[in-house]
């Protein structure tokens, strides 16, 4: 099923919009779309425009992006967002305790674009110099980055389960 692919793309759009500080309703629309698509019973590449339009929460913009993805395999809007935002910021946003607002702030005020720069800034005690932040957040960043790097090869059940289901479905269709 191709739905998981599109769900991942919509999730990435939501994450990038959140880092940019966009409208929360727009962000939630993409998050909900990703969740809905991931569990949608029909392969969207086989769905009609009418079936896509009937998906709960799918407004015109989501319908158009779904159609664009089905026809071309990409979403221009996502490509534009990727070009606007350093990819390392998505990686940083996955560090426990760092929300998109703080990620954006670290980028804007300290120029931090990836986890290596984040680790270096925390170790050099640069983060505590920002208003409202202190030594505790630096220690948490260091510990959480170390933990993340130790578990880099592990895949969570939330990620692996839908992929496994898709693989089972694809394999069961093979004669």
Backbone as ProteinMPNN parsed JSONL, in Angstrom:
{"seq_chain_A": "XXXXXXXXXXXXXXXXXXXXXXXXXXXXXXXXXXXXXXXXXXXXXXXXXXXXXXXXXXXXXXXXXXXXXXXXXXXXXXXXXXXXXXXXXXXXXXXXXXXXXXXXXXXXXXXXXXXXXXXXXXXXXXXXXXXXXXXXXXXXXXXXXXXXXXXXXXXXXXXXXXXXXXXXXXXXXXX", "coords_chain_A": {"N_chain_A": [[0.836, -1.197, 0.0], [0.477, 2.206, -0.753], [-0.217, 4.2, 0.884], [1.081, 4.64, 3.338], [3.453, 5.86, 2.576], [2.551, 8.378, 1.639], [1.387, 9.299, 3.975], [3.663, 9.63, 5.591], [4.86, 11.729, 4.198], [2.979, 13.806, 4.55], [3.166, 14.003, 7.309], [5.777, 14.919, 7.548], [5.489, 17.417, 6.303], [3.82, 18.645, 8.204], [5.581, 18.706, 10.418], [7.629, 20.384, 9.425], [6.188, 22.739, 8.985], [5.524, 23.316, 11.609], [8.009, 23.85, 12.737], [8.57, 26.134, 11.319], [6.778, 27.815, 12.481], [4.163, 28.125, 11.695], [0.573, 28.478, 11.202], [-1.349, 26.891, 13.643], [-3.662, 25.418, 13.083], [-3.382, 24.667, 10.444], [-1.151, 23.05, 10.649], [-2.16, 20.986, 12.296], [-4.075, 19.967, 10.566], [-2.533, 18.674, 8.61], [-1.269, 16.779, 10.247], [-3.46, 15.263, 11.136], [-4.365, 14.367, 8.672], [-2.248, 12.712, 7.916], [-2.458, 10.69, 9.871], [-5.009, 9.699, 9.257], [-4.733, 8.803, 6.589], [-2.813, 6.79, 6.906], [-4.249, 4.752, 8.037], [-6.24, 4.322, 6.258], [-8.528, 2.381, 4.419], [-8.382, 1.777, 1.698], [-6.101, 1.644, -1.039], [-4.726, 4.64, -1.865], [-3.742, 5.278, -4.382], [-5.366, 3.935, -6.021], [-7.798, 5.021, -5.632], [-10.697, 6.978, -6.42], [-11.229, 10.445, -7.39], [-13.47, 11.319, -6.118], [-13.69, 9.553, -3.954], [-11.404, 10.267, -2.56], [-12.033, 12.897, -1.933], [-14.006, 12.417, -0.114], [-12.752, 11.65, 2.18], [-12.514, 12.029, 5.632], [-11.872, 15.269, 6.906], [-10.339, 16.08, 4.8], [-9.662, 18.718, 3.014], [-9.734, 20.976, 0.186], [-7.015, 21.653, -0.384], [-5.523, 19.474, 0.686], [-6.603, 17.418, -0.838], [-5.734, 18.171, -3.394], [-2.945, 17.991, -3.082], [-2.706, 15.276, -2.567], [-3.607, 14.214, -4.988], [-1.635, 15.279, -6.684], [0.612, 13.925, -5.686], [-0.085, 11.271, -6.285], [-0.088, 11.39, -9.078], [2.502, 12.335, -9.751], [4.346, 11.455, -7.889], [5.511, 13.093, -6.073], [5.387, 16.03, -3.917], [5.137, 19.297, -4.516], [4.917, 21.427, -2.717], [5.988, 20.36, -0.351], [8.628, 20.003, -1.19], [9.341, 22.673, -1.491], [9.151, 23.56, 1.184], [11.17, 21.95, 2.313], [13.381, 23.077, 1.091], [13.413, 25.557, 2.278], [13.945, 25.149, 4.961], [16.543, 24.028, 7.028], [17.47, 20.616, 6.896], [18.507, 19.357, 9.138], [17.169, 20.466, 11.263], [14.789, 19.086, 11.569], [15.737, 16.71, 12.589], [16.771, 17.62, 15.038], [14.401, 18.396, 16.244], [13.364, 16.029, 17.091], [14.569, 15.414, 19.415], [13.978, 14.571, 22.71], [12.169, 16.79, 24.765], [12.665, 19.065, 23.357], [10.779, 21.28, 21.73], [9.171, 22.396, 18.674], [9.164, 25.226, 18.722], [11.337, 25.903, 20.386], [13.379, 24.723, 18.922], [13.318, 26.274, 16.604], [14.031, 28.701, 17.768], [16.639, 28.142, 18.751], [17.889, 27.795, 16.33], [17.54, 30.334, 15.114], [18.748, 32.091, 16.988], [21.207, 30.991, 17.749], [22.173, 29.755, 15.543], [22.044, 27.017, 15.205], [21.868, 24.088, 13.396], [21.9, 21.331, 13.27], [22.211, 18.107, 14.965], [24.832, 17.711, 15.867], [25.855, 20.31, 16.115], [24.104, 21.192, 18.037], [24.763, 19.568, 20.236], [27.387, 20.446, 20.655], [26.937, 23.185, 21.307], [25.511, 22.854, 23.68], [27.394, 21.575, 25.311], [29.297, 23.563, 25.4], [28.047, 25.383, 26.889], [26.381, 27.37, 25.798], [23.679, 27.524, 25.377], [22.388, 28.066, 27.768], [22.695, 30.75, 27.986], [20.682, 31.943, 26.624], [17.64, 33.694, 26.977], [15.507, 32.595, 29.522], [16.378, 29.986, 29.524], [18.423, 27.386, 30.926], [21.068, 25.709, 32.768], [20.015, 23.198, 33.242], [18.466, 22.51, 30.988], [20.489, 22.259, 29.126], [21.917, 20.06, 30.118], [19.921, 18.106, 29.892], [19.625, 18.071, 27.1], [22.163, 17.123, 26.281], [22.183, 14.554, 27.514], [19.866, 13.396, 26.337], [20.506, 13.481, 23.593], [22.72, 11.754, 23.585], [21.45, 9.37, 24.353], [19.696, 9.068, 22.186], [21.512, 8.659, 20.093], [22.663, 6.259, 20.86], [20.562, 4.547, 20.459], [20.074, 4.615, 17.77], [19.879, 2.727, 15.695], [17.61, 1.366, 16.29], [14.126, 0.792, 15.73], [11.022, 2.183, 16.357], [7.971, 0.676, 17.584], [5.703, 2.006, 16.762], [6.469, 2.985, 14.325], [7.431, 0.728, 12.926], [5.322, -1.162, 12.936], [3.05, -0.35, 11.187], [4.449, -0.445, 8.773], [5.204, -3.118, 8.666], [2.648, -4.317, 8.473], [1.882, -3.386, 5.957], [3.827, -4.619, 4.382], [3.147, -7.313, 4.78], [0.656, -7.347, 3.563], [1.345, -6.743, 0.887], [3.029, -8.926, 0.289], [1.206, -10.992, 0.568], [-0.302, -10.753, -1.687], [1.21, -11.728, -3.717], [1.577, -14.317, -5.988]], "CA_chain_A": [[0.0, 0.0, 0.0], [1.235, 3.443, -0.874], [-0.742, 5.181, 1.837], [2.079, 4.932, 4.373], [4.378, 6.831, 1.984], [1.912, 9.697, 1.647], [1.231, 9.688, 5.385], [4.972, 10.127, 6.023], [5.081, 13.035, 3.57], [2.122, 14.772, 5.243], [3.757, 14.185, 8.649], [6.952, 15.784, 7.372], [4.971, 18.771, 6.068], [3.365, 19.164, 9.506], [6.768, 18.996, 11.225], [8.3, 21.56, 8.866], [5.337, 23.899, 9.267], [5.62, 23.598, 13.038], [9.305, 24.497, 12.943], [8.46, 27.485, 10.755], [5.883, 28.621, 13.306], [2.936, 28.373, 10.93], [-0.732, 28.382, 11.839], [-1.547, 25.595, 14.309], [-4.752, 24.682, 12.438], [-2.803, 24.099, 9.229], [-0.282, 21.968, 11.121], [-3.031, 19.889, 12.757], [-4.73, 19.376, 9.392], [-1.585, 17.723, 8.016], [-1.075, 15.677, 11.195], [-4.656, 14.414, 11.084], [-4.375, 13.727, 7.354], [-1.267, 11.616, 7.97], [-3.058, 9.61, 10.668], [-6.15, 9.156, 8.514], [-4.233, 8.077, 5.418], [-2.089, 5.597, 7.351], [-5.21, 3.692, 8.372], [-7.285, 4.301, 5.23], [-8.688, 0.992, 3.987], [-8.133, 1.593, 0.267], [-4.876, 2.242, -1.567], [-5.1, 5.925, -2.458], [-3.4, 5.33, -5.804], [-6.477, 3.297, -6.727], [-9.034, 5.716, -5.253], [-11.195, 8.022, -7.321], [-11.208, 11.786, -6.8], [-14.646, 11.396, -5.24], [-13.344, 8.836, -2.727], [-10.422, 11.088, -1.846], [-12.763, 14.06, -1.411], [-14.867, 11.968, 0.982], [-11.951, 11.325, 3.357], [-12.77, 13.028, 6.685], [-10.856, 16.276, 7.152], [-9.59, 16.382, 3.579], [-10.116, 19.881, 2.271], [-9.264, 21.093, -1.196], [-5.55, 21.644, -0.439], [-5.059, 18.1, 0.898], [-7.014, 16.643, -2.003], [-4.841, 18.527, -4.502], [-1.609, 17.441, -2.815], [-2.828, 13.828, -2.731], [-3.686, 13.977, -6.434], [-0.306, 15.583, -7.215], [1.496, 12.831, -5.302], [-0.479, 10.083, -7.054], [0.286, 11.581, -10.479], [3.924, 12.619, -9.987], [5.202, 10.834, -6.887], [6.072, 14.112, -5.19], [4.537, 17.163, -3.542], [5.958, 20.5, -4.698], [4.867, 22.206, -1.479], [6.96, 19.752, 0.552], [9.949, 20.332, -1.712], [9.563, 24.083, -1.161], [9.425, 23.612, 2.625], [12.489, 21.354, 2.539], [14.395, 24.038, 0.636], [13.389, 26.707, 3.185], [14.328, 24.784, 6.328], [17.628, 23.037, 7.083], [16.989, 19.277, 7.255], [18.954, 19.011, 10.479], [16.206, 20.943, 12.256], [13.847, 17.984, 11.817], [16.466, 15.786, 13.472], [16.816, 18.245, 16.358], [13.043, 18.422, 16.79], [13.065, 14.704, 17.65], [15.225, 15.291, 20.718], [12.987, 14.757, 23.779], [12.259, 18.037, 25.514], [12.802, 20.201, 22.448], [9.642, 21.483, 20.857], [9.463, 23.158, 17.459], [9.454, 26.636, 19.023], [12.7, 25.997, 20.886], [14.247, 24.386, 17.794], [13.366, 27.489, 15.781], [14.775, 29.702, 18.538], [18.049, 27.752, 18.736], [18.36, 28.059, 14.97], [17.579, 31.772, 14.865], [19.61, 32.833, 17.91], [22.546, 30.407, 17.855], [22.564, 29.186, 14.254], [22.13, 25.552, 15.323], [21.154, 23.461, 12.285], [21.917, 19.869, 13.34], [22.429, 17.577, 16.317], [26.23, 17.913, 16.266], [25.953, 21.691, 16.573], [23.333, 21.271, 19.278], [25.593, 18.958, 21.283], [28.519, 21.348, 20.902], [26.432, 24.368, 22.007], [25.152, 22.458, 25.047], [28.635, 21.316, 26.046], [30.001, 24.844, 25.576], [27.164, 26.183, 27.758], [25.859, 28.517, 25.054], [22.214, 27.517, 25.414], [21.951, 28.692, 29.024], [22.785, 32.201, 27.835], [19.433, 32.416, 26.036], [16.639, 34.067, 27.976], [14.557, 31.563, 29.932], [16.975, 28.654, 29.488], [19.481, 27.254, 31.926], [21.967, 24.556, 32.75], [19.226, 21.961, 33.235], [18.098, 22.169, 29.605], [21.711, 21.803, 28.461], [22.177, 18.702, 30.587], [18.902, 17.252, 29.266], [19.965, 17.941, 25.677], [23.329, 16.233, 26.187], [21.76, 13.191, 27.855], [18.912, 12.892, 25.344], [21.232, 13.232, 22.346], [23.503, 10.532, 23.777], [20.49, 8.259, 24.313], [19.217, 8.914, 20.807], [22.595, 8.106, 19.273], [22.826, 4.863, 21.261], [19.419, 3.776, 19.951], [19.87, 5.053, 16.4], [19.518, 1.623, 14.813], [16.333, 0.791, 16.71], [12.937, 1.376, 15.126], [9.92, 2.045, 17.311], [6.81, -0.11, 17.168], [4.791, 2.915, 16.064], [6.955, 3.111, 12.95], [7.6, -0.57, 12.282], [4.076, -1.924, 12.82], [2.338, -0.098, 9.923], [5.279, -0.906, 7.657], [5.057, -4.564, 8.664], [1.326, -4.642, 7.94], [1.923, -3.118, 4.517], [4.638, -5.669, 3.774], [2.349, -8.54, 4.805], [-0.384, -7.2, 2.534], [1.994, -6.831, -0.424], [3.484, -10.289, 0.107], [0.065, -11.907, 0.431], [-0.852, -10.604, -3.034], [2.103, -12.409, -4.645], [1.18, -15.717, -6.221]], "C_chain_A": [[0.87, 1.246, 0.0], [0.825, 4.485, 0.159], [0.275, 5.592, 2.892], [3.065, 5.979, 3.853], [3.803, 8.243, 2.05], [1.717, 10.188, 3.08], [2.538, 10.256, 5.918], [5.239, 11.516, 5.453], [4.236, 14.118, 4.246], [2.644, 15.035, 6.662], [4.976, 15.103, 8.567], [6.53, 17.233, 7.111], [4.551, 19.398, 7.39], [4.559, 19.552, 10.374], [7.48, 20.252, 10.731], [7.497, 22.831, 9.121], [5.439, 24.31, 10.728], [6.943, 24.298, 13.36], [9.277, 25.925, 12.419], [7.581, 28.408, 11.599], [4.594, 28.976, 12.596], [1.686, 28.195, 11.8], [-0.97, 26.971, 12.382], [-2.644, 24.759, 13.64], [-4.275, 23.999, 11.152], [-1.93, 22.898, 9.595], [-1.123, 20.757, 11.51], [-3.73, 19.201, 11.587], [-3.81, 18.339, 8.736], [-1.326, 16.539, 8.943], [-2.254, 14.717, 11.142], [-4.74, 13.681, 9.75], [-3.419, 12.536, 7.332], [-1.836, 10.426, 8.737], [-4.187, 8.916, 9.908], [-5.682, 8.297, 7.347], [-3.563, 6.769, 5.826], [-3.032, 4.434, 7.644], [-6.349, 3.588, 7.355], [-7.337, 2.918, 4.593], [-8.354, 0.743, 2.519], [-6.827, 2.271, -0.126], [-5.264, 3.517, -2.312], [-4.743, 6.035, -3.932], [-4.496, 4.696, -6.661], [-7.812, 4.003, -6.475], [-9.419, 6.759, -6.3], [-11.107, 9.376, -6.612], [-12.359, 11.942, -5.814], [-14.368, 10.701, -3.907], [-12.342, 9.629, -1.886], [-11.105, 12.287, -1.204], [-13.622, 13.68, -0.207], [-14.085, 11.61, 2.251], [-12.172, 12.413, 4.402], [-11.589, 13.972, 6.898], [-10.038, 16.665, 5.932], [-10.237, 17.535, 2.826], [-9.489, 19.893, 0.896], [-7.738, 20.992, -1.299], [-4.997, 20.226, -0.267], [-5.424, 17.2, -0.279], [-6.076, 16.902, -3.184], [-3.452, 17.935, -4.309], [-1.617, 15.919, -2.958], [-2.839, 13.475, -4.212], [-2.313, 14.208, -7.081], [0.667, 14.44, -6.91], [1.195, 11.562, -6.101], [0.026, 10.191, -8.49], [1.796, 11.699, -10.695], [4.881, 11.932, -9.013], [5.871, 11.829, -5.959], [5.049, 15.2, -4.901], [5.421, 18.405, -3.586], [6.024, 21.341, -3.427], [5.883, 21.671, -0.47], [8.38, 20.072, 0.099], [10.318, 21.782, -1.401], [9.912, 24.236, 0.316], [10.811, 23.061, 2.942], [13.607, 22.316, 2.156], [14.513, 25.223, 1.599], [14.0, 26.408, 4.549], [15.457, 23.76, 6.301], [17.111, 21.686, 7.596], [17.398, 18.856, 8.66], [17.991, 19.463, 11.561], [15.147, 19.889, 12.56], [14.464, 16.965, 12.772], [16.485, 16.331, 14.904], [15.445, 18.215, 17.027], [12.651, 17.096, 17.424], [13.729, 14.478, 19.004], [14.177, 15.533, 21.811], [13.235, 16.057, 24.553], [12.425, 19.27, 24.644], [11.575, 20.268, 21.545], [10.043, 22.321, 19.657], [9.804, 24.632, 17.721], [10.883, 26.81, 19.515], [13.701, 25.672, 19.782], [14.425, 25.615, 16.904], [14.206, 28.564, 16.471], [16.274, 29.397, 18.551], [18.672, 28.021, 17.367], [18.541, 29.563, 14.734], [18.61, 32.496, 15.728], [21.042, 32.292, 17.994], [23.044, 29.782, 16.542], [22.694, 27.677, 14.255], [21.244, 24.914, 14.258], [21.133, 21.938, 12.346], [22.279, 19.407, 14.753], [23.871, 17.735, 16.786], [26.435, 19.333, 16.806], [25.214, 21.886, 17.891], [24.147, 20.716, 20.447], [26.744, 19.893, 21.652], [28.07, 22.583, 21.694], [26.076, 24.036, 23.452], [26.41, 22.235, 25.886], [29.411, 22.604, 26.32], [29.178, 25.846, 26.379], [26.655, 27.46, 27.084], [24.342, 28.63, 25.184], [21.698, 28.223, 26.659], [21.999, 30.214, 28.956], [21.53, 32.803, 27.197], [18.417, 32.657, 27.146], [15.678, 32.907, 28.244], [15.112, 30.149, 29.929], [18.13, 28.594, 30.478], [20.289, 25.993, 31.75], [21.195, 23.243, 32.652], [18.864, 21.547, 31.81], [19.326, 21.678, 28.848], [22.027, 20.364, 28.844], [21.188, 17.719, 29.956], [19.203, 17.025, 27.786], [21.119, 16.962, 25.499], [22.924, 14.784, 26.443], [20.831, 12.602, 26.797], [19.575, 12.633, 23.997], [22.075, 11.965, 22.451], [22.607, 9.303, 23.686], [20.005, 7.991, 22.893], [20.281, 8.262, 19.932], [22.851, 6.636, 19.601], [21.747, 3.979, 20.634], [19.097, 4.102, 18.499], [19.389, 3.94, 15.483], [18.18, 0.98, 15.184], [15.177, 1.527, 16.035], [11.769, 1.133, 16.079], [8.781, 1.212, 16.723], [5.833, 0.757, 16.382], [5.196, 3.089, 14.606], [6.942, 1.761, 12.252], [6.283, -1.331, 12.056], [3.319, -1.636, 11.516], [3.133, -0.563, 8.704], [5.163, -2.423, 7.536], [3.715, -5.007, 8.092], [1.279, -4.456, 6.421], [2.707, -4.206, 3.797], [3.868, -6.988, 3.721], [1.3, -8.49, 3.704], [0.206, -7.356, 1.143], [2.424, -8.272, -0.704], [2.335, -11.276, -0.07], [-0.562, -11.821, -0.953], [-0.001, -11.305, -4.083], [1.686, -13.856, -4.755], [2.318, -16.663, -6.034]], "O_chain_A": [[1.888, 1.306, 0.69], [1.46, 5.532, 0.282], [0.326, 6.754, 3.293], [3.468, 6.878, 4.592], [4.482, 9.182, 2.464], [1.871, 11.378, 3.353], [2.527, 11.263, 6.625], [5.78, 12.381, 6.142], [4.722, 15.223, 4.486], [2.569, 16.161, 7.155], [5.172, 15.961, 9.427], [7.14, 18.164, 7.636], [4.885, 20.55, 7.668], [4.551, 20.613, 10.999], [7.89, 21.091, 11.534], [8.064, 23.877, 9.437], [5.442, 25.497, 11.051], [6.98, 25.229, 14.165], [9.888, 26.82, 13.003], [7.631, 29.629, 11.453], [3.997, 30.018, 12.869], [1.76, 27.814, 12.968], [-0.81, 25.983, 11.664], [-2.566, 23.53, 13.63], [-4.712, 22.896, 10.821], [-1.969, 21.863, 8.93], [-0.829, 19.634, 11.101], [-3.949, 17.99, 11.616], [-4.259, 17.258, 8.356], [-1.18, 15.411, 8.473], [-2.069, 13.5, 11.107], [-5.137, 12.517, 9.698], [-3.746, 11.479, 6.792], [-1.708, 9.284, 8.298], [-4.296, 7.69, 9.924], [-6.182, 7.19, 7.145], [-3.734, 5.751, 5.156], [-2.653, 3.27, 7.513], [-7.31, 2.85, 7.569], [-6.297, 2.348, 4.263], [-8.07, -0.392, 2.138], [-6.489, 3.337, 0.389], [-6.036, 3.476, -3.27], [-5.37, 6.803, -4.662], [-4.542, 4.896, -7.875], [-8.836, 3.622, -7.042], [-8.564, 7.339, -6.969], [-10.933, 9.443, -5.395], [-12.227, 12.62, -4.795], [-14.762, 11.199, -2.852], [-12.427, 9.655, -0.658], [-10.795, 12.653, -0.07], [-13.931, 14.53, 0.628], [-14.685, 11.302, 3.28], [-12.032, 13.597, 4.096], [-10.45, 13.532, 7.05], [-9.136, 17.497, 6.03], [-11.218, 17.36, 2.104], [-8.807, 18.951, 0.493], [-7.221, 20.326, -2.196], [-4.095, 19.824, -1.003], [-4.648, 16.327, -0.667], [-5.675, 15.973, -3.885], [-2.849, 17.435, -5.258], [-0.636, 15.337, -3.422], [-2.158, 12.543, -4.638], [-1.882, 13.423, -7.925], [1.45, 14.038, -7.771], [2.11, 10.866, -6.54], [0.51, 9.211, -9.057], [2.317, 11.221, -11.703], [6.08, 11.836, -9.276], [6.711, 11.45, -5.144], [4.0, 15.285, -5.539], [6.346, 18.545, -2.785], [7.071, 21.9, -3.102], [6.565, 22.452, 0.193], [9.24, 20.38, 0.924], [11.47, 22.082, -1.085], [10.851, 24.951, 0.667], [11.543, 23.637, 3.747], [14.648, 22.367, 2.811], [15.581, 25.822, 1.724], [14.512, 27.307, 5.215], [15.347, 22.736, 5.628], [16.404, 21.624, 8.602], [16.695, 18.074, 9.299], [17.989, 18.908, 12.66], [14.66, 19.808, 13.687], [13.788, 16.431, 13.65], [16.245, 15.594, 15.86], [15.345, 18.029, 18.24], [11.706, 17.042, 18.211], [13.48, 13.468, 19.662], [13.552, 16.593, 21.835], [14.362, 16.368, 24.936], [12.336, 20.396, 25.135], [11.371, 19.4, 20.696], [11.134, 22.89, 19.628], [10.635, 25.213, 17.022], [11.57, 27.751, 19.116], [14.765, 26.287, 19.717], [15.54, 25.95, 16.503], [14.996, 29.253, 15.826], [17.09, 30.303, 18.38], [19.831, 28.423, 17.265], [19.57, 30.0, 14.218], [19.276, 33.416, 15.253], [21.976, 33.041, 18.277], [24.189, 29.339, 16.448], [23.378, 27.112, 13.402], [20.037, 25.154, 14.21], [20.427, 21.304, 11.561], [22.61, 20.217, 15.619], [24.112, 17.879, 17.984], [27.102, 19.531, 17.822], [25.648, 22.652, 18.752], [24.209, 21.325, 21.516], [27.03, 20.1, 22.832], [28.742, 22.985, 22.643], [26.312, 24.844, 24.351], [26.476, 22.66, 27.039], [30.093, 22.726, 27.337], [29.563, 27.006, 26.53], [26.517, 28.499, 27.729], [23.792, 29.729, 25.107], [20.676, 28.906, 26.605], [21.398, 30.89, 29.791], [21.335, 34.018, 27.223], [18.353, 31.912, 28.124], [15.116, 32.318, 27.321], [14.405, 29.208, 30.288], [18.731, 29.612, 30.822], [20.209, 25.307, 30.732], [21.672, 22.284, 32.045], [18.945, 20.368, 31.465], [19.219, 20.778, 28.015], [22.367, 19.547, 27.987], [21.574, 16.629, 29.535], [19.052, 15.913, 27.281], [21.053, 16.069, 24.654], [23.283, 13.891, 25.676], [20.986, 11.445, 26.404], [19.237, 11.659, 23.324], [22.136, 11.184, 21.502], [22.951, 8.319, 23.031], [19.916, 6.844, 22.456], [19.965, 7.398, 19.115], [23.215, 5.856, 18.721], [21.989, 2.814, 20.32], [17.972, 3.887, 18.048], [18.579, 4.181, 14.587], [17.68, 0.13, 14.446], [15.247, 2.734, 15.8], [11.558, 0.014, 16.547], [8.66, 1.075, 15.506], [5.205, 0.283, 15.435], [4.343, 3.318, 13.748], [6.49, 1.656, 11.112], [6.159, -2.067, 11.077], [2.972, -2.575, 10.799], [2.555, -1.02, 7.719], [5.039, -2.952, 6.431], [3.652, -5.961, 7.317], [0.705, -5.273, 5.701], [2.304, -4.664, 2.729], [3.933, -7.702, 2.72], [1.084, -9.474, 2.997], [-0.379, -8.037, 0.301], [2.21, -8.782, -1.803], [2.473, -12.277, -0.774], [-1.285, -12.733, -1.354], [-0.438, -11.464, -5.223], [1.47, -14.537, -3.753], [2.149, -17.872, -6.192]]}, "name": "protein", "num_of_chains": 1, "seq": "XXXXXXXXXXXXXXXXXXXXXXXXXXXXXXXXXXXXXXXXXXXXXXXXXXXXXXXXXXXXXXXXXXXXXXXXXXXXXXXXXXXXXXXXXXXXXXXXXXXXXXXXXXXXXXXXXXXXXXXXXXXXXXXXXXXXXXXXXXXXXXXXXXXXXXXXXXXXXXXXXXXXXXXXXXXXXXX"}
